[in-house]
Amino acid sequence: MSAGPIRVVLVDDHAVIRAGLAQLLASTDDISVVGQAGEGLQAVDVVREVRPDVVLMDLQMPGVDGVAATRRVRAEVPGVDVLVLTSFSDSERILDALDAGAVGYLLKDADPDDVLAGIRAVARGESPIHPRAARALLGARSGSSRPQLTAREVEVLRLVRDGLANKQIARRLDISERTVKAHLTSAFARIGVVDRTQAAVWAQRHDL
């Protein structure tokens, strides 16, 4: 991330929501809105042009939706983090967004301070998830005997089990440390753990 303010692109198909978010972010000293988009393809173009630190991404949009836009942003503009801000808290939508490369998931009924805190957390390399979204993921997990992990999540969990730190995992898999954190956030939510120790124990018990 740059040394100055956190540079943010706002993506939402409702102009009034973008305006409200822009006003909220303008009230801070450490966050700056550097671009806006009303749909997915436009979002990818704007992100490619301005290279922000964080994209605040809605999911339900006409044309290319937020999940597809997130996937394209992560593929085409490395180093840009996507934080989802949406109304949807169903587990399928959450997992789709995390699988696409989003590093955090907030809901639109969150307090304004929580949105600001989420942006700052992403800029620090963290992965904020709204409590209701986390509960939805845990609820989905309780209905399945074995959570469905992606191949990359399995790789990361195996290395956590083996005691490797994020930096070592990133080097081993030739990905960024932030990408490692994103995979861990998704994997933790899927298997229902909250830290690396629990994840390592889970991986050992399930013979990954």
C-alpha positions in Angstrom: 0.0 0.0 0.0 1.2 3.6 -0.6 2.5 5.7 2.2 -0.3 8.3 1.8 -4.1 7.9 2.3 -5.7 4.6 1.5 -6.8 4.9 -2.1 -10.3 3.5 -2.7 -12.5 2.8 -5.7 -16.3 2.5 -5.0 -18.3 0.0 -7.0 -22.1 0.0 -6.7 -24.9 0.3 -9.3 -26.8 2.7 -7.1 -25.5 6.3 -7.5 -27.0 7.3 -4.2 -25.1 4.6 -2.3 -21.8 5.6 -4.0 -22.5 9.2 -3.1 -23.1 8.3 0.5 -20.0 6.2 0.7 -17.9 8.9 -0.9 -19.2 11.4 1.7 -18.4 9.0 4.5 -14.9 8.3 3.3 -14.3 12.0 2.6 -14.9 12.7 6.3 -11.6 10.8 7.2 -8.0 12.0 6.9 -6.6 8.6 5.9 -8.9 7.4 3.1 -9.3 8.9 -0.3 -11.8 8.0 -3.1 -9.9 7.9 -6.3 -12.6 6.4 -8.6 -16.2 5.1 -8.9 -18.0 2.6 -11.1 -21.6 1.5 -11.5 -21.1 -1.9 -13.0 -18.5 -4.7 -13.2 -16.8 -4.0 -16.5 -16.5 -0.4 -15.7 -15.1 -1.3 -12.3 -12.3 -3.3 -13.9 -11.4 -0.4 -16.3 -11.4 2.1 -13.4 -9.2 -0.1 -11.2 -6.8 -0.8 -14.0 -6.5 3.0 -14.6 -6.1 4.3 -11.1 -4.5 1.3 -9.3 -6.2 1.8 -5.9 -5.3 0.1 -2.7 -8.8 -1.2 -2.0 -11.9 -1.7 -4.1 -15.2 -1.5 -2.1 -17.3 -3.9 -4.3 -21.1 -4.5 -4.4 -22.1 -7.9 -5.7 -25.5 -7.5 -7.3 -25.0 -5.4 -10.4 -26.3 -5.5 -14.0 -24.1 -7.2 -16.6 -20.9 -8.3 -15.0 -21.6 -8.9 -11.3 -19.4 -8.2 -8.3 -18.0 -11.8 -8.1 -16.9 -11.8 -11.7 -15.5 -8.3 -11.4 -13.6 -9.3 -8.3 -12.1 -12.2 -10.2 -11.0 -10.0 -13.0 -9.6 -7.3 -10.8 -7.5 -9.9 -8.9 -6.3 -11.4 -12.1 -5.6 -8.3 -14.1 -4.4 -5.8 -11.4 -2.3 -7.7 -8.9 -1.8 -6.0 -5.5 -5.3 -4.5 -5.4 -7.5 -5.8 -2.6 -11.3 -6.2 -2.9 -13.6 -5.7 0.1 -17.2 -6.7 -0.6 -19.9 -4.5 0.7 -23.3 -6.0 -0.1 -26.8 -6.8 1.2 -26.4 -10.5 0.8 -25.4 -12.7 3.7 -26.1 -16.2 2.2 -23.2 -18.6 2.5 -23.2 -19.4 -1.2 -22.7 -15.8 -2.2 -20.1 -15.2 0.5 -18.1 -18.3 -0.6 -18.3 -17.2 -4.3 -16.9 -13.8 -3.4 -14.1 -15.2 -1.3 -13.2 -17.8 -4.0 -13.1 -15.0 -6.5 -10.4 -13.3 -4.4 -12.2 -10.9 -2.1 -10.2 -10.5 1.1 -13.2 -9.3 3.3 -17.0 -9.3 3.3 -19.1 -6.6 4.9 -22.9 -6.0 4.9 -24.6 -2.8 4.0 -26.4 -2.6 7.3 -23.0 -2.3 9.1 -22.3 0.9 11.0 -20.4 3.5 9.1 -17.5 3.2 11.5 -17.4 -0.6 10.8 -17.1 0.2 7.0 -14.2 2.5 7.7 -12.6 0.0 10.0 -13.0 -2.7 7.4 -11.2 -0.6 4.8 -8.4 0.1 7.2 -8.1 -3.5 8.1 -7.8 -4.6 4.5 -5.1 -2.0 4.0 -3.2 -3.5 6.9 -3.4 -6.9 5.2 -6.3 -8.2 7.4 -9.5 -9.9 6.3 -12.7 -8.5 7.9 -15.9 -10.5 7.8 -19.2 -9.2 9.1 -20.4 -11.3 12.0 -23.7 -12.3 10.3 -21.8 -13.4 7.2 -19.5 -15.5 9.4 -22.5 -17.1 11.1 -23.9 -18.0 7.7 -20.7 -19.7 6.7 -20.7 -21.6 10.0 -24.3 -22.6 9.5 -23.5 -23.9 6.1 -20.6 -25.9 7.5 -22.8 -27.5 10.2 -25.0 -29.0 7.4 -22.1 -30.8 5.8 -19.9 -33.5 7.1 -16.8 -32.3 5.3 -16.4 -28.6 4.0 -15.6 -28.2 0.4 -12.2 -26.5 0.2 -10.5 -25.3 -2.9 -7.2 -26.9 -4.0 -5.3 -23.8 -3.0 -7.0 -23.7 0.5 -5.9 -27.3 1.0 -2.3 -26.4 0.1 -2.3 -23.5 2.5 -3.8 -25.5 5.3 -1.3 -28.3 4.9 1.6 -25.7 5.2 -0.1 -24.2 8.3 -0.2 -27.7 9.7 3.5 -28.0 9.0 4.2 -24.9 11.0 5.0 -22.4 8.2 4.4 -18.7 8.6 2.4 -16.7 6.0 5.6 -15.3 4.5 7.0 -18.8 4.1 3.8 -20.1 2.6 3.7 -17.2 0.1 7.3 -18.0 -0.9 6.6 -21.8 -1.2 3.5 -21.3 -3.4 4.8 -18.3 -5.3 1.9 -16.0 -4.3 1.7 -12.8 -2.3 1.4 -12.8 1.5 -2.0 -11.0 1.2 -3.3 -13.8 -1.0 -2.2 -16.3 1.6 -4.2 -14.4 4.2 -7.2 -14.3 1.9 -7.1 -18.1 1.4 -6.8 -18.5 5.2 -9.8 -16.3 5.8 -11.9 -18.3 3.4 -10.6 -21.7 4.8 -11.1 -20.7 8.4 -14.7 -19.7 7.6 -15.3 -23.0 5.8 -13.9 -25.3 8.5 -15.2 -23.2 11.4 -12.0 -22.2 13.2 -10.7 -18.8 14.3 -6.9 -19.1 14.4 -3.9 -21.0 13.0 -3.6 -23.4 15.9 -7.2 -24.6 15.5 -6.6 -24.8 11.7 -3.5 -26.9 12.1 -5.3 -29.3 14.5 -8.2 -29.5 12.0 -5.9 -30.3 9.1 -4.1 -33.0 11.2 -7.4 -34.6 12.2 -8.8 -34.6 8.7 -5.5 -36.0 7.2 -5.1 -33.3 4.6 
